[in-house]
Amino acid sequence: MIIITVGKNETIDRALKRYKYKVIKTKQIENLRDRQEFKKKCVKRREKIKKAKYVQKLKDSYNDY
């Protein structure tokens, strides 16, 4: 559970911005979307490898410059 304490002189907009940042940082949205449907272990592993290849490709192309 994320708790945000709002100070006396703090606006609601600023507090919402901090809340949004904490939600993104703790990856709550990603976890929620992952739990909506069951994925087998092999599918998760395949996606993880695919993502790692993509990131490595980006890093290699960046180093070429």
Contacts in CASP RR format, 6 or more apart in sequence:
PFRMAT RR
TARGET T0000
AUTHOR 0000-0000-0000
METHOD contacts of the structure
MODEL  1
MIIITVGKNETIDRALKRYKYKVIKTKQIENLRDRQEFKKKCVKRREKIK
KAKYVQKLKDSYNDY
2 19 0 8 1.000
2 22 0 8 1.000
2 23 0 8 1.000
2 26 0 8 1.000
2 28 0 8 1.000
4 15 0 8 1.000
4 18 0 8 1.000
4 19 0 8 1.000
4 22 0 8 1.000
6 12 0 8 1.000
6 15 0 8 1.000
23 29 0 8 1.000
END
